[in-house]
């Protein structure tokens, strides 16, 4: 059954190019259909459309009440430039950011027309059904442009908050551009109040020009009934570097997909992550890294924990194009399976069409080491404490790869 996107009121219906783009997204999504168990990329983490049928796309003027987190004096957990979304909408169009950083709402950028050269240019909608849905509902989001040679002194911290009182479908599109030699750290933090029921559908289009460096950290700490689907589509040009970390807590479904094109020589990508599930949540970290030029490098390190009736998913694909000689691509996923009712699904893939490359992938899954548990208990550590220490050590193997110590410490304290 198709979704009648044309009946959903959106801003900018009088802008022909925007209406055309939305129509294309709606057509592609309805042609593809809702992902199900037979959809290869979604067979481990699909969910029925009925789960979100009663959710609404916000068509109201956003107003934060006095108890909203937006009114807190400190919006960030460490020294950072703060930007806030509430219920899928930016809470301000004026940002306290340093010189060399241009920020505006997606609405403003669409109105100006300057965003056309970036919008929907980093991926093919036919391969990403929920990104096509996001395009059909294109309206809310943020545009960040870090100007040539700008080095930001502290992270930009983007917080997305969902309230209990809105059964919300939030469709957010962010455009992030780092011009030549720019350097920045961006942290995205997603949170929802305990009983909130919502669906976050987020697409980040990221463009790194020559010699640019972006550290991109994501912590999805959503409400237990929430569904969170995100696509990070990244274009990396000559000698530029994209370094990301994805931390996923427990909710009904949290899926982050990284689609990365290493387009020119010297481009590098590091896509690490961790998931920690205790009851019945589903976490999916999916990566697709395409080496399109020679002398490109990628690394992936993911650690996971699944307990109770939860499910962890890792799908990692490295594609080496014929011209991508002298390329390196590495991938490793290790998960702890702590319950007979928990599930881990892993699908590592290598597609190599060049002959002068170094590539490797590894995947392991198992319980805590019985000998280590015995050793710790024999020295007076309780079984529960010993389990906790070993689980934290397992997760910290991934967290220790985070270069920013403030971000690393914050995640270790809260993840």
HELIX and SHEET records of a PDB file:
HELIX    1   1 UNK A    5  UNK A    7  5                                   3    
HELIX    2   2 UNK A   16  UNK A   32  1                                  17    
HELIX    3   3 UNK A   40  UNK A   42  5                                   3    
HELIX    4   4 UNK A   49  UNK A   52  5                                   4    
HELIX    5   5 UNK A   69  UNK A   71  5                                   3    
HELIX    6   6 UNK A  106  UNK A  112  1                                   7    
HELIX    7   7 UNK A  114  UNK A  117  5                                   4    
HELIX    8   8 UNK A  125  UNK A  127  5                                   3    
HELIX    9   9 UNK A  129  UNK A  136  1                                   8    
HELIX   10  10 UNK A  370  UNK A  378  1                                   9    
HELIX   11  11 UNK A  383  UNK A  399  1                                  17    
HELIX   12  12 UNK A  405  UNK A  414  1                                  10    
SHEET    1   A 4 UNK A  56  UNK A  57  0                                        
SHEET    2   A 4 UNK A 168  UNK A 178  1                                        
SHEET    3   A 4 UNK A 142  UNK A 146  1                                        
SHEET    4   A 4 UNK A 101  UNK A 105 -1                                        
SHEET    1   B 8 UNK A  56  UNK A  57  0                                        
SHEET    2   B 8 UNK A 168  UNK A 178  1                                        
SHEET    3   B 8 UNK A 198  UNK A 208  1                                        
SHEET    4   B 8 UNK A 227  UNK A 236  1                                        
SHEET    5   B 8 UNK A 253  UNK A 262  1                                        
SHEET    6   B 8 UNK A 282  UNK A 291  1                                        
SHEET    7   B 8 UNK A 311  UNK A 320  1                                        
SHEET    8   B 8 UNK A 343  UNK A 352  1                                        
SHEET    1   C10 UNK A  89  UNK A  90  0                                        
SHEET    2   C10 UNK A  80  UNK A  86 -1                                        
SHEET    3   C10 UNK A 155  UNK A 162  1                                        
SHEET    4   C10 UNK A 183  UNK A 192  1                                        
SHEET    5   C10 UNK A 213  UNK A 221  1                                        
SHEET    6   C10 UNK A 241  UNK A 248  1                                        
SHEET    7   C10 UNK A 268  UNK A 277  1                                        
SHEET    8   C10 UNK A 297  UNK A 306  1                                        
SHEET    9   C10 UNK A 327  UNK A 337  1                                        
SHEET   10   C10 UNK A 357  UNK A 366  1                                        
END                                                                             
